Amino acid sequence: MRLSTLRLTTTRTAAARVEGNRFTLLPFPDVGALVTTGEGWQHHADATGEPLGLPHVPAVTGPLTTRLTTFTQAYVNYATRAKELDHPHPRTPQLLTTPIDRLVGDGDTVHLAPAADIQWGVELGVVIGQETSRVPVAKALQSIAGYTTVNTIAAPGWPAVVAIGPQLVTPDELPPGARGLTLTATLDGRPRQKANTSDLLFDVATLITRISARTTLMPGDLITTGTPATTHAGPLGEGSRLHVCITGIGELRTTITHGNAR
């Protein structure tokens, strides 16, 4: 199953089931609100909904969710990234609980104050679908609602802008643990990153087990599995265009402007 959050008007969004070029509206404002209904969320996602027709086709997507209770990032989780940072390979997952300024979707413009060291990069996102505490590795993948594409944009010491979406793809649509998927990122059309989810130092199941040992994960929580090497570290110019993609899941396009407007 594939789910998106659609922008229907300037003030109205809705979760939708995606079946090829067809969209079925569901009675939730976004996919995050759907998933946070708990273990029965898939029943709601499968329900008969309202077919989306003109004038909303082609559909415009928004951020997959408008609210995250917990957002945990794996820091160094690719060997190439460890080498780039001159960082030894971690023996256990290094986890960050990242504060969020705002969530954005595909095609959005992000307004940032100019900074000398803005970090960004493609990441596999894992959305939790059920309450999960101290889960063993062998059962960890059962906790997943689905996978998505994420680009976390932040200057050190500042809350992040998180681009998320445009789809949530349920585990049955992908290889176990979302292994074998190609990740890419470009800046103004120039390649910056290329990696594969099979290159993760700590796979998805291991991350869930580690995180759930220290905190209870709840439906709708987001885990990102780390970004590969060649993350752009430095100022992003006015109008910089970021494009991140994970095969089989989706792509996000973000434009950077400077200033305080949002």
N, C-alpha and C positions, 0 to 999 in steps of 0.2 A: 504494500500500500504506500501511496505517496500523498502527502498532505502539504498544503501551502496556506499562508495567510494572504488574502486578497484585499486590495484597496478598492472599495466599491464607490466611495465618494471621498471628499476631503476630510470627512469626519467619521466615516463608517468603514470598518473592516470586518472580515468574516473568515473563519476557517473554512477550508474547502478540500474535498477529496479530488485528487487529480487522476484521471484515467485517460492517458493519451492527450488529446486536445480538448477533452471535456472536463468541466469542473462542476462539482456538486457542492453547493453551499451547505454548511452545517451550523447549528444554532449556538455557535461560540464565537467570540470576537477575534480569537486568534488560536493558533495551534497549541500554544502554551496553555491557554485556558482549557482546551480540550484534554490535554494530557494530565493536567493537575486534578482532573476528576477522579483519578485513582486507577486501580487495577482494571476497572471496567471501561476504560477510555476507548478501547478498540470497538466495543459494542456501539458507543456513540458515533465513532468514526465510520462504521459500516452502515449506519442507519440511513433510511431514505431521506434525502434532503432536497433542496431546491436547485434544479439545473440552472446553471448560469447562462444567460442569453445576452443578446445585445441590449444596451450599448457597452457592456462590460467585457466583450471579447474583441481583441485579445486582452487577457487579464493582466493587471498590474499587481505585482506582489509587494507585500510589506515585510517587516521583520517577522520572523517565524513566531516570536513571542514578544510581548511588550513588558514582561516582568520576569526577572530571575531571582529566586530566593537564594540559591547557592550557585556560584560559578567557580569551578576549580580548574586550574591550568596545570598541565605537566610542563615543567620548565625545560630541561635539556632531555630530549627523548629521541633524538636522532644522532648517530655517530658523527655525521657531517657537521651538525650544529655544535657538538662538543668540541670538535676540532677547530671550528671557526672561532669559538670563544676561548680556546686554549683551556678547556675545562676537562678534567678527568671524567671518564665514563662513570656515571653514578651507579652505586651498588643497589640502591633502592630508588623508587620514583621520587623526584623532587617536585613538590606540589605547592602551588601558590593559590591562595584565595583572593581573587582579584576584584577590587571595587569597580563598579560600573558607573560611568557618567550617563550613558544612554545606549539604546539598542536601535540599530538601523537595518534596512533591508537592501535588496538588490536595486541598483540604480540611484540610491540616495546620495546626497551631497553631505559631507561631514565638515563642519566648521571647527577649525582648530586654531588655537593661538600658535604663532610661529615658535618652533622649538628646534634645538640643534640635534636632538637625538630621539626622533620619533620611531618607534618600533612597530612593525606590522608583519603579517605573514599568513599564509594559508595553514589552516588546521582542520583536522577531522574533529567534528563535534559529536558528542554522545549525549543524547537526552534520556534521562532516567524515566521509567514508566511505572515503577512501583516502589513502595517503601523498602529500603535496603539497608541492612545493618549487619556487619561482620559476615559478609557472604563469602564462601570459599570460591576459589578460582573456577572450579568445575561448574559452578552454578551462576557465576557472575553475569554471563551474557543474557540470562533470563530476565535480568533487571532492566534491560534496555527497551525503551519505546521506539527509538530509531536513531538514525545518523543524519547529520547535516554538515554544511560547509560553514566555516567561521573564519573571519579576519578580525583580529583584535588589534586596535590601533591606539597607541598610548605613548606618551612621554614618561620616562622614569619618574616615579613618585606621584603621578597623577592618575585619577580614575580613567578607565579605558572606555573608548567607543567600540562597541562590539557589533560588527556586521554579521548577521546570522540568517541562513536560509539558502535559496528560496524555498527548499522543500525539506520535509522530514521524510526519510525513507526508512520503512520498517525493516527489521533484520532479515525477514524472509526473502527480501528482494536483493540481498547482497551476500557475499561470502561470509562465513562465520568470523565475527570480530571485525568485519569490514576490511579484511586483509586483501592485498593485491590490487589496491586502487591507486591510480596515479594522481598526485597532487601537483599543481602548477600555479605559479604566480607571475604576473608581469607588472611593470611600472611604465606607464605611457607607451605600452605596446612592446617594451623590451623585456625579454625573459629574465626573471630574477630567481625563481625557485623551480626545482623539479625533484620529486622524490616519490616514494611508494610507501603505502601504509604497512607493507611487509617489513620495512626497514626500522620500524619503531623498536627502541630498546626495551620498552615495557609495553606489552600489548594492552588492548582494551580491557580484557578480563582482569589482568593484573592491576591495572589502575583502579578499577571499580573495587576490587578486593581491598586494596591499600586504603583508598579513601573511606570506604564503608567501615573500616576498622577504627577510624578516628572520629567519624561523624555519621549520623544516619542520613542517608540520601533519600530525598523525597521526589514524588512524581513531578516532572518538569525541571528538575535540576540539570545543569549543563556541565559536562566535563569536556575539556579540549585536550588533545593528546600531544600537543607540542608542535612547533613549527620547524621545518628543516633548515639547512644552511642557506646563506645568502639572503637573509632578511635584510631589507634596506634599513640601515641605521644612519640617520642624518636628516636634514631638513627636507620636507616635502614641499615642492613649489606650489604656488597658486595654480589651481586647475590640474594638479597631478591626478592621473587616472590609475587606480589600482584595480587589478582584475585577478581574482583567485578562483580556482576550479578544482573539483574532485570528480574524476570520472565516475559515472553511475549515480552521482548524488546531485551535483549542480554547481553553478557558478555565481559569483557575486561581483558586481561592478560598483566601485565607490569613487567619487570625485572629491578632492580635497580643496577647500577654500580656507582663507584665514580671516579671522575676525571673531566677534562674539555672538553674531546672529546664529540662530538654530532653526 
